[in-house]
Amino acid sequence: MSEIPRYFAKDEVRRFFAQIPKRNLRDRVLFDLIYRHGLRRGEAARLLVDDVSLREKTLRVERLKGSRSGVYRLHPASLQLLRAYLRSRSSESGFLFPGRIAGTHICPQTIYHACRKYARAANLSRANPHAFRHSCGVHAANSRLDLIDIADMLGHRSLTIAMRYTAVSTKRREENYERIVNSGEFASTV
């Protein structure tokens, strides 16, 4: 099995988000959705306002690279951010994250540069938007989500690809060892 891809620990995610100014709702929503839904930057860039249903509390994602598209439940914190962001938007664009030119979406490269800026401020090395996708997968695996659910969450058609997120982290390995030791299931060897 391959190594766990580059991802952020939960404290690193918190440090990253602490660098985004509270008033910058666009970037707060953008990176919240990228992280919580494992979006690629191109998928995030192409989101439409109509992909968000505040009433149904869902987000429709058109996945790229032949991945499975779907409708996903929004986290309560994401809903709160989205409500504030949509109220504050002055753009009439159909894109959730409009570009500088009318009728266009934010450029994926703009997302990359914003990510690098906040990551540098948070003192995170080798950070890029795709690390948030990996973080979503690893954090889901560490919370014991089934492989099939992780694959669905990230839009993977193959369980084999989703398996990379289940590689055992040191923290999880230690937790598993403690659980086994404390279970009393090992026979005495002394």
C-alpha positions as CSV (number, residue, x, y, z in Angstrom):
1,M,0.0,0.0,0.0
2,S,1.2,3.5,-0.7
3,E,2.2,6.0,1.9
4,I,-0.3,8.4,3.3
5,P,-0.3,11.5,1.0
6,R,0.6,14.9,2.4
7,Y,-2.1,16.0,4.8
8,F,-2.7,18.5,7.6
9,A,-3.1,17.4,11.2
10,K,-6.2,18.9,12.9
11,D,-4.1,21.5,14.7
12,E,-2.5,22.5,11.4
13,V,-6.0,23.0,9.9
14,R,-6.9,25.2,12.8
15,R,-3.7,27.2,12.4
16,F,-4.4,27.7,8.7
17,F,-7.9,28.9,9.2
18,A,-6.7,31.3,12.0
19,Q,-4.7,33.1,9.3
20,I,-7.8,33.9,7.2
21,P,-9.3,37.2,8.2
22,K,-12.8,36.8,9.7
23,R,-14.0,39.5,7.2
24,N,-12.7,37.5,4.2
25,L,-15.8,35.3,3.9
26,R,-14.9,34.2,0.4
27,D,-11.7,32.5,1.4
28,R,-13.2,31.2,4.7
29,V,-16.0,29.5,2.7
30,L,-13.7,28.4,-0.1
31,F,-11.2,26.6,2.1
32,D,-13.9,25.3,4.5
33,L,-15.6,23.5,1.5
34,I,-12.3,22.3,0.1
35,Y,-11.4,20.8,3.5
36,R,-14.8,19.4,4.6
37,H,-15.7,17.9,1.2
38,G,-12.3,17.0,-0.1
39,L,-12.7,19.2,-3.2
40,R,-10.0,19.6,-5.8
41,R,-9.4,23.3,-6.5
42,G,-10.9,23.0,-9.9
43,E,-14.1,21.5,-8.4
44,A,-14.3,24.4,-5.9
45,A,-13.7,27.0,-8.6
46,R,-16.6,25.7,-10.7
47,L,-19.2,25.5,-7.9
48,L,-22.3,27.4,-8.7
49,V,-24.5,29.4,-6.3
50,D,-27.3,26.9,-7.4
51,D,-25.1,24.0,-6.2
52,V,-25.8,25.2,-2.6
53,S,-29.1,24.5,-1.0
54,L,-29.4,26.3,2.3
55,R,-32.9,24.9,2.8
56,E,-31.8,21.3,2.2
57,K,-28.4,21.9,3.8
58,T,-26.6,20.3,0.9
59,L,-23.8,21.0,-1.6
60,R,-23.9,19.5,-5.1
61,V,-20.4,18.7,-6.4
62,E,-19.5,18.0,-10.0
63,R,-16.3,16.0,-9.6
64,L,-13.4,16.2,-12.1
65,K,-11.1,13.5,-13.4
66,G,-13.9,11.0,-13.9
67,S,-14.8,10.9,-10.2
68,R,-18.3,10.4,-8.9
69,S,-20.3,13.6,-8.6
70,G,-22.9,13.9,-5.9
71,V,-24.9,15.8,-3.4
72,Y,-23.4,16.1,0.1
73,R,-24.7,17.2,3.5
74,L,-23.2,20.5,4.6
75,H,-21.6,20.8,8.1
76,P,-23.4,23.3,10.4
77,A,-20.3,25.6,10.4
78,S,-20.2,25.5,6.6
79,L,-23.9,26.5,6.5
80,Q,-23.3,29.4,8.8
81,L,-20.4,30.6,6.7
82,L,-22.3,30.1,3.5
83,R,-25.3,32.1,4.7
84,A,-23.1,35.0,5.7
85,Y,-21.1,34.8,2.5
86,L,-24.1,34.7,0.2
87,R,-25.7,37.7,2.0
88,S,-22.4,39.7,1.6
89,R,-21.8,39.0,-2.1
90,S,-22.2,41.9,-4.4
91,S,-21.6,39.8,-7.6
92,E,-24.5,38.6,-9.7
93,S,-22.4,35.8,-11.1
94,G,-23.8,32.3,-11.1
95,F,-20.5,31.1,-9.8
96,L,-20.2,30.7,-6.0
97,F,-16.6,32.1,-6.3
98,P,-16.7,34.6,-9.2
99,G,-13.6,35.5,-11.1
100,R,-12.4,39.1,-11.8
101,I,-13.8,39.0,-15.3
102,A,-17.7,39.0,-15.4
103,G,-19.1,35.6,-16.1
104,T,-16.0,33.6,-15.0
105,H,-15.2,31.7,-11.9
106,I,-12.2,32.1,-9.6
107,C,-9.0,30.8,-11.2
108,P,-7.7,27.6,-9.6
109,Q,-4.3,29.2,-9.6
110,T,-5.7,32.0,-7.4
111,I,-6.9,29.3,-5.0
112,Y,-3.4,27.8,-4.9
113,H,-1.8,31.2,-4.2
114,A,-4.2,32.0,-1.4
115,C,-3.6,28.6,0.1
116,R,0.2,29.2,0.0
117,K,-0.2,32.7,1.6
118,Y,-2.2,31.4,4.6
119,A,0.0,28.3,5.0
120,R,3.1,30.5,5.1
121,A,1.5,32.7,7.7
122,A,0.6,29.6,9.7
123,N,4.2,28.2,9.3
124,L,3.0,25.1,7.4
125,S,5.4,23.7,4.9
126,R,4.6,22.1,1.6
127,A,1.0,23.2,1.8
128,N,-1.3,23.3,-1.2
129,P,-5.0,23.0,-1.7
130,H,-4.8,19.3,-2.5
131,A,-3.4,18.6,0.9
132,F,-6.9,19.6,2.3
133,R,-8.4,16.9,0.1
134,H,-6.0,14.4,1.6
135,S,-6.7,15.8,5.1
136,C,-10.4,15.1,4.5
137,G,-9.7,11.5,3.6
138,V,-7.2,10.9,6.4
139,H,-9.4,12.5,9.1
140,A,-12.4,10.5,7.9
141,A,-10.3,7.3,8.1
142,N,-9.0,8.2,11.6
143,S,-12.6,8.7,12.7
144,R,-13.2,5.1,11.6
145,L,-15.4,5.9,8.6
146,D,-15.8,2.8,6.3
147,L,-13.6,2.8,3.2
148,I,-16.7,2.8,0.9
149,D,-17.9,6.0,2.7
150,I,-14.5,7.6,2.3
151,A,-14.5,6.8,-1.4
152,D,-18.0,8.2,-1.8
153,M,-17.1,11.3,0.2
154,L,-14.2,12.1,-2.1
155,G,-15.9,11.0,-5.3
156,H,-13.6,8.0,-5.9
157,R,-14.9,5.3,-8.1
158,S,-12.3,2.8,-6.8
159,L,-11.9,1.7,-3.2
160,T,-8.2,1.0,-4.0
161,I,-7.6,4.7,-4.5
162,A,-9.4,5.5,-1.3
163,M,-7.3,3.0,0.6
164,R,-4.4,5.4,0.6
165,Y,-6.2,7.4,3.3
166,T,-6.4,4.4,5.6
167,A,-2.7,3.9,6.0
168,V,-2.2,3.8,9.7
169,S,-0.8,7.0,11.2
170,T,1.5,6.8,14.3
171,K,-1.3,8.3,16.4
172,R,-3.8,5.8,15.3
173,R,-1.3,3.0,15.7
174,E,-0.7,4.0,19.3
175,E,-4.5,4.2,20.0
176,N,-5.0,0.8,18.5
177,Y,-2.2,-0.7,20.6
178,E,-3.7,0.8,23.8
179,R,-7.1,-0.5,22.9
180,I,-5.7,-4.0,22.4
181,V,-3.6,-4.0,25.5
182,N,-6.5,-2.7,27.6
183,S,-9.0,-5.2,26.2
184,G,-7.4,-8.1,28.0
185,E,-7.5,-10.2,24.8
186,F,-3.7,-10.9,24.8
187,A,-2.8,-14.1,26.6
188,S,-0.3,-13.8,29.4
189,T,3.2,-14.8,28.3
190,V,4.8,-14.3,31.7
